[in-house]
Amino acid sequence: MFVGERMSHPVISVTPDAPIHDVLVMFKKEHIRRAPVMKEGKLVGIVSQRDLLNASPSPVTSLSVWEMNYLISKVTVKQVMSKKVKTMDIDTPIEEAARIMADSKIGGMPVVRSGQVVGMITETDLFKILLELMGAREKAIRVSALVEDKPGQLAKVTKAIADAGGNFVSFGMFSGPDTGTKILTFKVAGLKKEDVKNALEKVVKKFWDIRLS
């Protein structure tokens, strides 16, 4: 799966000279929290809802409402936007995109193809993928179990479930509490809770949780 398959598009962008009040209204209408700033078809910055709100007068200011509205009307995107913009190629693997965004503490990045902005990838897009990967919208038996980190363990788990007549809805593997273990979290349809437990009790080291979810 690549960024281009899960990015938000077409691009909702703003211009450097747009008043921040107008952009805040647009963000609320479009249900977005950031947008690339474009000038003559070129990416010149990125602006977030936080940038816009931080540029607004404090609620404890002594200014009158008319004075505040006047000042806000004079502030434009180019005065509050971030000029150093990290972009991501449309063919970037989705897990690489998640790593870059997490390591850089970035909530969203413009996606480019041949230097042209074609979309945005955001933390919300990544959350939606996690929901799919973990089968969060499907009712089934959810299992979290500890296994040894060695060749053949996954094959044993999948064979045990298949032999019992179960079907995997989702499957994830995560780092264990030590270097010699892994945590498996998966969902199984077609079996009851006790059936799953009986099928795996000789395969896994420890059950952390089994529930209908």
Buried (B, 14 or more C-beta within 10 A) or exposed (E): EBBBEBBBEEBBBBBBEBBBBEBBEBBEEEEBBBBBBBEEEEBBBBBBBEBBEEBBBEEEEEEEEEEBEEBBEEBBBBEBBEEEBEBBBBEBEBEEBBEBBEEEEBBBBBBBEEEEBBBBBBBEBBEEBEEEEBBBEEEBBBBBBBBBBEEEBEEBBBEBBEEBEBEBBBBBBEEBEEEEBBBBBBBBBBBEBEBBBEBBEEBBEEBEEBEEB
